[in-house]
Amino acid sequence: MKLQRHAKRLGVEFLDKTMVVDVLKERGRAAGAIGFSMLDGSCRLFRSKAVILATGGQSYRILSMWSGARGDGIAAAYRAGAQMRNAEFGSFMQLVNKRSKEPLLGAEDALYNAKGDFLSTWRREFEPDIDSTAAAVWYREMMAGNGPLVTRNDENWLLQHTTKHTEKGGHGDDAPELWRRPKAEAFWARFLSKTAEADGRGAVSEVFPGLLGELSPVRVDQRMATTVPGLYAVGNTATSGSAMAGAVPASPGRVRGKALTSSTWMGIRAAASVLEYSAEVEVGKPDADLTAALKTQIFAPLGRATGVKPIDLVREVQAAIAPVGYSIYKKRERMKEALELILQARDRIPDLAAEDPHYLAAAHEARAMVLCAEMYYRASLSREESRGWHLREDFPERDDATWLTWILLEDKDGEMLLSTEDVPIDRYPFQP
């Protein structure tokens, strides 16, 4: 990668094939990190003045393009005592082609039920990405027995536009300004063409809402500092937690491509903050007892000859997070059912077994997935309104009088503590 080569020229050192699991602390501040080599299983211990988490969000490994977002940095921050914010907004989804299992962009604007009824009249305006209400429309139609839902590809403006773009070799003047992205259109044209080929380029494609998740709740301030001194977070580890995205998930959220922009901006802010902080502290000397306890916990799965396979725990979480009625179009009874499944999976974490360092990494990714799903449902159950990408069937209206607040999560003696904080609207230079 060009960026990596440039970093090496600047003298940045890289340690590949290493999984960092937890943040080390000294008298309440971040003082390093601990993990292991995925090649030989040896322990890796890092002492530092500060720690920056840039590990991405949590997408639950449901759709392939987003499967690399494993939530391990989120889990490490939480276990270190960092506060989480806006976890209930980690529910980004796309309408997915049933046959190709890939998102079919633009499908929501040409959506029909099995009776032939056109369903896209719910959209309020042309937007740069999908509206979360599409999932509610799909769910209600399916529950009413009007499924399956299909999209008519010849009416999908985006599909037709990108196809024409490829054929003409240039950008069409008929594109609304929100979708005029010449640099990205070659990629989208290839992507949508492959989706069309999976359907044999048929006129109709069956679709369903596929959860991407995009959970990114680590709370940071404008300096990218978490609530733990010396611990910083950037990018999709902390996009929602920064509160800059509002009531939507992390990137892509509503504007595709902004992940790179926001990550770069957050990284620049964090770098300046860490330089300032590091000038006033010495290299950390992590607490020896805490470090030993974390090392024992990290390597525990390797000591079990039999037990729970990491992939089995992943599947249990996916069964509780993938269904539309659980995670996207929410209702108290359904979310409680989903949370119970997550808590059952949590109870099986002490039985995780790993036969080698690669499976040990998988075990810690599964452990992080369970924790992230628990955050998501506890915060979602607490917010009794609908706002942005948080859709409640039982509370369909936005309630500013009660819920113009942030929902906060943090670890207190092993329990997930919820609290709220009023959004300081009066301090915003631009009033909503």
Secondary structure as a PSIPRED ss2 file (coil, helix, strand):
# PSIPRED VFORMAT (PSIPRED V4.0)

   1 M C   1.000  0.000  0.000
   2 K H   0.000  1.000  0.000
   3 L H   0.000  1.000  0.000
   4 Q H   0.000  1.000  0.000
   5 R H   0.000  1.000  0.000
   6 H H   0.000  1.000  0.000
   7 A H   0.000  1.000  0.000
   8 K H   0.000  1.000  0.000
   9 R H   0.000  1.000  0.000
  10 L C   1.000  0.000  0.000
  11 G C   1.000  0.000  0.000
  12 V C   1.000  0.000  0.000
  13 E C   1.000  0.000  0.000
  14 F C   1.000  0.000  0.000
  15 L C   1.000  0.000  0.000
  16 D C   1.000  0.000  0.000
  17 K C   1.000  0.000  0.000
  18 T E   0.000  0.000  1.000
  19 M E   0.000  0.000  1.000
  20 V E   0.000  0.000  1.000
  21 V E   0.000  0.000  1.000
  22 D E   0.000  0.000  1.000
  23 V E   0.000  0.000  1.000
  24 L E   0.000  0.000  1.000
  25 K E   0.000  0.000  1.000
  26 E E   0.000  0.000  1.000
  27 R C   1.000  0.000  0.000
  28 G C   1.000  0.000  0.000
  29 R E   0.000  0.000  1.000
  30 A E   0.000  0.000  1.000
  31 A E   0.000  0.000  1.000
  32 G E   0.000  0.000  1.000
  33 A E   0.000  0.000  1.000
  34 I E   0.000  0.000  1.000
  35 G E   0.000  0.000  1.000
  36 F E   0.000  0.000  1.000
  37 S E   0.000  0.000  1.000
  38 M C   1.000  0.000  0.000
  39 L C   1.000  0.000  0.000
  40 D C   1.000  0.000  0.000
  41 G C   1.000  0.000  0.000
  42 S C   1.000  0.000  0.000
  43 C E   0.000  0.000  1.000
  44 R E   0.000  0.000  1.000
  45 L E   0.000  0.000  1.000
  46 F E   0.000  0.000  1.000
  47 R E   0.000  0.000  1.000
  48 S C   1.000  0.000  0.000
  49 K C   1.000  0.000  0.000
  50 A C   1.000  0.000  0.000
  51 V E   0.000  0.000  1.000
  52 I E   0.000  0.000  1.000
  53 L E   0.000  0.000  1.000
  54 A C   1.000  0.000  0.000
  55 T C   1.000  0.000  0.000
  56 G C   1.000  0.000  0.000
  57 G C   1.000  0.000  0.000
  58 Q E   0.000  0.000  1.000
  59 S C   1.000  0.000  0.000
  60 Y C   1.000  0.000  0.000
  61 R C   1.000  0.000  0.000
  62 I C   1.000  0.000  0.000
  63 L C   1.000  0.000  0.000
  64 S H   0.000  1.000  0.000
  65 M H   0.000  1.000  0.000
  66 W H   0.000  1.000  0.000
  67 S C   1.000  0.000  0.000
  68 G C   1.000  0.000  0.000
  69 A C   1.000  0.000  0.000
  70 R E   0.000  0.000  1.000
  71 G C   1.000  0.000  0.000
  72 D H   0.000  1.000  0.000
  73 G H   0.000  1.000  0.000
  74 I H   0.000  1.000  0.000
  75 A H   0.000  1.000  0.000
  76 A H   0.000  1.000  0.000
  77 A H   0.000  1.000  0.000
  78 Y H   0.000  1.000  0.000
  79 R H   0.000  1.000  0.000
  80 A C   1.000  0.000  0.000
  81 G C   1.000  0.000  0.000
  82 A C   1.000  0.000  0.000
  83 Q C   1.000  0.000  0.000
  84 M E   0.000  0.000  1.000
  85 R E   0.000  0.000  1.000
  86 N C   1.000  0.000  0.000
  87 A H   0.000  1.000  0.000
  88 E H   0.000  1.000  0.000
  89 F H   0.000  1.000  0.000
  90 G C   1.000  0.000  0.000
  91 S C   1.000  0.000  0.000
  92 F E   0.000  0.000  1.000
  93 M E   0.000  0.000  1.000
  94 Q E   0.000  0.000  1.000
  95 L E   0.000  0.000  1.000
  96 V E   0.000  0.000  1.000
  97 N E   0.000  0.000  1.000
  98 K C   1.000  0.000  0.000
  99 R C   1.000  0.000  0.000
 100 S C   1.000  0.000  0.000
 101 K C   1.000  0.000  0.000
 102 E C   1.000  0.000  0.000
 103 P E   0.000  0.000  1.000
 104 L C   1.000  0.000  0.000
 105 L C   1.000  0.000  0.000
 106 G C   1.000  0.000  0.000
 107 A H   0.000  1.000  0.000
 108 E H   0.000  1.000  0.000
 109 D H   0.000  1.000  0.000
 110 A H   0.000  1.000  0.000
 111 L E   0.000  0.000  1.000
 112 Y E   0.000  0.000  1.000
 113 N C   1.000  0.000  0.000
 114 A C   1.000  0.000  0.000
 115 K C   1.000  0.000  0.000
 116 G C   1.000  0.000  0.000
 117 D C   1.000  0.000  0.000
 118 F E   0.000  0.000  1.000
 119 L C   1.000  0.000  0.000
 120 S H   0.000  1.000  0.000
 121 T H   0.000  1.000  0.000
 122 W H   0.000  1.000  0.000
 123 R C   1.000  0.000  0.000
 124 R C   1.000  0.000  0.000
 125 E C   1.000  0.000  0.000
 126 F C   1.000  0.000  0.000
 127 E C   1.000  0.000  0.000
 128 P C   1.000  0.000  0.000
 129 D C   1.000  0.000  0.000
 130 I C   1.000  0.000  0.000
 131 D C   1.000  0.000  0.000
 132 S C   1.000  0.000  0.000
 133 T H   0.000  1.000  0.000
 134 A H   0.000  1.000  0.000
 135 A H   0.000  1.000  0.000
 136 A H   0.000  1.000  0.000
 137 V H   0.000  1.000  0.000
 138 W H   0.000  1.000  0.000
 139 Y H   0.000  1.000  0.000
 140 R H   0.000  1.000  0.000
 141 E H   0.000  1.000  0.000
 142 M H   0.000  1.000  0.000
 143 M H   0.000  1.000  0.000
 144 A C   1.000  0.000  0.000
 145 G C   1.000  0.000  0.000
 146 N C   1.000  0.000  0.000
 147 G C   1.000  0.000  0.000
 148 P C   1.000  0.000  0.000
 149 L C   1.000  0.000  0.000
 150 V E   0.000  0.000  1.000
 151 T E   0.000  0.000  1.000
 152 R E   0.000  0.000  1.000
 153 N H   0.000  1.000  0.000
 154 D H   0.000  1.000  0.000
 155 E H   0.000  1.000  0.000
 156 N C   1.000  0.000  0.000
 157 W H   0.000  1.000  0.000
 158 L H   0.000  1.000  0.000
 159 L H   0.000  1.000  0.000
 160 Q H   0.000  1.000  0.000
 161 H H   0.000  1.000  0.000
 162 T H   0.000  1.000  0.000
 163 T H   0.000  1.000  0.000
 164 K H   0.000  1.000  0.000
 165 H H   0.000  1.000  0.000
 166 T H   0.000  1.000  0.000
 167 E H   0.000  1.000  0.000
 168 K H   0.000  1.000  0.000
 169 G C   1.000  0.000  0.000
 170 G C   1.000  0.000  0.000
 171 H C   1.000  0.000  0.000
 172 G C   1.000  0.000  0.000
 173 D C   1.000  0.000  0.000
 174 D C   1.000  0.000  0.000
 175 A C   1.000  0.000  0.000
 176 P C   1.000  0.000  0.000
 177 E H   0.000  1.000  0.000
 178 L H   0.000  1.000  0.000
 179 W H   0.000  1.000  0.000
 180 R C   1.000  0.000  0.000
 181 R C   1.000  0.000  0.000
 182 P H   0.000  1.000  0.000
 183 K H   0.000  1.000  0.000
 184 A H   0.000  1.000  0.000
 185 E H   0.000  1.000  0.000
 186 A H   0.000  1.000  0.000
 187 F H   0.000  1.000  0.000
 188 W H   0.000  1.000  0.000
 189 A H   0.000  1.000  0.000
 190 R H   0.000  1.000  0.000
 191 F H   0.000  1.000  0.000
 192 L H   0.000  1.000  0.000
 193 S H   0.000  1.000  0.000
 194 K H   0.000  1.000  0.000
 195 T H   0.000  1.000  0.000
 196 A H   0.000  1.000  0.000
 197 E H   0.000  1.000  0.000
 198 A H   0.000  1.000  0.000
 199 D C   1.000  0.000  0.000
 200 G C   1.000  0.000  0.000
 201 R C   1.000  0.000  0.000
 202 G C   1.000  0.000  0.000
 203 A C   1.000  0.000  0.000
 204 V E   0.000  0.000  1.000
 205 S E   0.000  0.000  1.000
 206 E E   0.000  0.000  1.000
 207 V E   0.000  0.000  1.000
 208 F E   0.000  0.000  1.000
 209 P E   0.000  0.000  1.000
 210 G E   0.000  0.000  1.000
 211 L E   0.000  0.000  1.000
 212 L E   0.000  0.000  1.000
 213 G E   0.000  0.000  1.000
 214 E C   1.000  0.000  0.000
 215 L E   0.000  0.000  1.000
 216 S C   1.000  0.000  0.000
 217 P C   1.000  0.000  0.000
 218 V E   0.000  0.000  1.000
 219 R C   1.000  0.000  0.000
 220 V C   1.000  0.000  0.000
 221 D C   1.000  0.000  0.000
 222 Q C   1.000  0.000  0.000
 223 R C   1.000  0.000  0.000
 224 M C   1.000  0.000  0.000
 225 A E   0.000  0.000  1.000
 226 T C   1.000  0.000  0.000
 227 T C   1.000  0.000  0.000
 228 V C   1.000  0.000  0.000
 229 P C   1.000  0.000  0.000
 230 G C   1.000  0.000  0.000
 231 L E   0.000  0.000  1.000
 232 Y E   0.000  0.000  1.000
 233 A E   0.000  0.000  1.000
 234 V C   1.000  0.000  0.000
 235 G H   0.000  1.000  0.000
 236 N H   0.000  1.000  0.000
 237 T H   0.000  1.000  0.000
 238 A C   1.000  0.000  0.000
 239 T C   1.000  0.000  0.000
 240 S C   1.000  0.000  0.000
 241 G C   1.000  0.000  0.000
 242 S C   1.000  0.000  0.000
 243 A C   1.000  0.000  0.000
 244 M C   1.000  0.000  0.000
 245 A C   1.000  0.000  0.000
 246 G C   1.000  0.000  0.000
 247 A C   1.000  0.000  0.000
 248 V C   1.000  0.000  0.000
 249 P C   1.000  0.000  0.000
 250 A C   1.000  0.000  0.000
 251 S C   1.000  0.000  0.000
 252 P C   1.000  0.000  0.000
 253 G C   1.000  0.000  0.000
 254 R C   1.000  0.000  0.000
 255 V C   1.000  0.000  0.000
 256 R C   1.000  0.000  0.000
 257 G C   1.000  0.000  0.000
 258 K H   0.000  1.000  0.000
 259 A H   0.000  1.000  0.000
 260 L H   0.000  1.000  0.000
 261 T H   0.000  1.000  0.000
 262 S H   0.000  1.000  0.000
 263 S H   0.000  1.000  0.000
 264 T H   0.000  1.000  0.000
 265 W H   0.000  1.000  0.000
 266 M H   0.000  1.000  0.000
 267 G H   0.000  1.000  0.000
 268 I H   0.000  1.000  0.000
 269 R H   0.000  1.000  0.000
 270 A H   0.000  1.000  0.000
 271 A H   0.000  1.000  0.000
 272 A H   0.000  1.000  0.000
 273 S H   0.000  1.000  0.000
 274 V H   0.000  1.000  0.000
 275 L H   0.000  1.000  0.000
 276 E H   0.000  1.000  0.000
 277 Y H   0.000  1.000  0.000
 278 S H   0.000  1.000  0.000
 279 A C   1.000  0.000  0.000
 280 E C   1.000  0.000  0.000
 281 V C   1.000  0.000  0.000
 282 E C   1.000  0.000  0.000
 283 V C   1.000  0.000  0.000
 284 G C   1.000  0.000  0.000
 285 K C   1.000  0.000  0.000
 286 P C   1.000  0.000  0.000
 287 D C   1.000  0.000  0.000
 288 A H   0.000  1.000  0.000
 289 D H   0.000  1.000  0.000
 290 L H   0.000  1.000  0.000
 291 T H   0.000  1.000  0.000
 292 A H   0.000  1.000  0.000
 293 A H   0.000  1.000  0.000
 294 L H   0.000  1.000  0.000
 295 K H   0.000  1.000  0.000
 296 T H   0.000  1.000  0.000
 297 Q H   0.000  1.000  0.000
 298 I H   0.000  1.000  0.000
 299 F H   0.000  1.000  0.000
 300 A H   0.000  1.000  0.000
 301 P H   0.000  1.000  0.000
 302 L H   0.000  1.000  0.000
 303 G H   0.000  1.000  0.000
 304 R C   1.000  0.000  0.000
 305 A C   1.000  0.000  0.000
 306 T C   1.000  0.000  0.000
 307 G C   1.000  0.000  0.000
 308 V E   0.000  0.000  1.000
 309 K C   1.000  0.000  0.000
 310 P H   0.000  1.000  0.000
 311 I H   0.000  1.000  0.000
 312 D H   0.000  1.000  0.000
 313 L H   0.000  1.000  0.000
 314 V H   0.000  1.000  0.000
 315 R H   0.000  1.000  0.000
 316 E H   0.000  1.000  0.000
 317 V H   0.000  1.000  0.000
 318 Q H   0.000  1.000  0.000
 319 A H   0.000  1.000  0.000
 320 A H   0.000  1.000  0.000
 321 I H   0.000  1.000  0.000
 322 A C   1.000  0.000  0.000
 323 P C   1.000  0.000  0.000
 324 V H   0.000  1.000  0.000
 325 G H   0.000  1.000  0.000
 326 Y H   0.000  1.000  0.000
 327 S H   0.000  1.000  0.000
 328 I C   1.000  0.000  0.000
 329 Y E   0.000  0.000  1.000
 330 K E   0.000  0.000  1.000
 331 K C   1.000  0.000  0.000
 332 R H   0.000  1.000  0.000
 333 E H   0.000  1.000  0.000
 334 R H   0.000  1.000  0.000
 335 M H   0.000  1.000  0.000
 336 K H   0.000  1.000  0.000
 337 E H   0.000  1.000  0.000
 338 A H   0.000  1.000  0.000
 339 L H   0.000  1.000  0.000
 340 E H   0.000  1.000  0.000
 341 L H   0.000  1.000  0.000
 342 I H   0.000  1.000  0.000
 343 L H   0.000  1.000  0.000
 344 Q H   0.000  1.000  0.000
 345 A H   0.000  1.000  0.000
 346 R H   0.000  1.000  0.000
 347 D H   0.000  1.000  0.000
 348 R C   1.000  0.000  0.000
 349 I H   0.000  1.000  0.000
 350 P H   0.000  1.000  0.000
 351 D H   0.000  1.000  0.000
 352 L E   0.000  0.000  1.000
 353 A C   1.000  0.000  0.000
 354 A C   1.000  0.000  0.000
 355 E C   1.000  0.000  0.000
 356 D C   1.000  0.000  0.000
 357 P H   0.000  1.000  0.000
 358 H H   0.000  1.000  0.000
 359 Y H   0.000  1.000  0.000
 360 L H   0.000  1.000  0.000
 361 A H   0.000  1.000  0.000
 362 A H   0.000  1.000  0.000
 363 A H   0.000  1.000  0.000
 364 H H   0.000  1.000  0.000
 365 E H   0.000  1.000  0.000
 366 A H   0.000  1.000  0.000
 367 R H   0.000  1.000  0.000
 368 A H   0.000  1.000  0.000
 369 M H   0.000  1.000  0.000
 370 V H   0.000  1.000  0.000
 371 L H   0.000  1.000  0.000
 372 C H   0.000  1.000  0.000
 373 A H   0.000  1.000  0.000
 374 E H   0.000  1.000  0.000
 375 M H   0.000  1.000  0.000
 376 Y H   0.000  1.000  0.000
 377 Y H   0.000  1.000  0.000
 378 R H   0.000  1.000  0.000
 379 A H   0.000  1.000  0.000
 380 S H   0.000  1.000  0.000
 381 L H   0.000  1.000  0.000
 382 S H   0.000  1.000  0.000
 383 R C   1.000  0.000  0.000
 384 E C   1.000  0.000  0.000
 385 E C   1.000  0.000  0.000
 386 S C   1.000  0.000  0.000
 387 R E   0.000  0.000  1.000
 388 G C   1.000  0.000  0.000
 389 W C   1.000  0.000  0.000
 390 H E   0.000  0.000  1.000
 391 L E   0.000  0.000  1.000
 392 R E   0.000  0.000  1.000
 393 E C   1.000  0.000  0.000
 394 D C   1.000  0.000  0.000
 395 F C   1.000  0.000  0.000
 396 P C   1.000  0.000  0.000
 397 E C   1.000  0.000  0.000
 398 R C   1.000  0.000  0.000
 399 D C   1.000  0.000  0.000
 400 D H   0.000  1.000  0.000
 401 A H   0.000  1.000  0.000
 402 T H   0.000  1.000  0.000
 403 W H   0.000  1.000  0.000
 404 L C   1.000  0.000  0.000
 405 T E   0.000  0.000  1.000
 406 W E   0.000  0.000  1.000
 407 I E   0.000  0.000  1.000
 408 L E   0.000  0.000  1.000
 409 L E   0.000  0.000  1.000
 410 E E   0.000  0.000  1.000
 411 D E   0.000  0.000  1.000
 412 K E   0.000  0.000  1.000
 413 D C   1.000  0.000  0.000
 414 G C   1.000  0.000  0.000
 415 E E   0.000  0.000  1.000
 416 M E   0.000  0.000  1.000
 417 L E   0.000  0.000  1.000
 418 L E   0.000  0.000  1.000
 419 S E   0.000  0.000  1.000
 420 T E   0.000  0.000  1.000
 421 E E   0.000  0.000  1.000
 422 D E   0.000  0.000  1.000
 423 V C   1.000  0.000  0.000
 424 P C   1.000  0.000  0.000
 425 I H   0.000  1.000  0.000
 426 D H   0.000  1.000  0.000
 427 R H   0.000  1.000  0.000
 428 Y C   1.000  0.000  0.000
 429 P C   1.000  0.000  0.000
 430 F C   1.000  0.000  0.000
 431 Q C   1.000  0.000  0.000
 432 P C   1.000  0.000  0.000
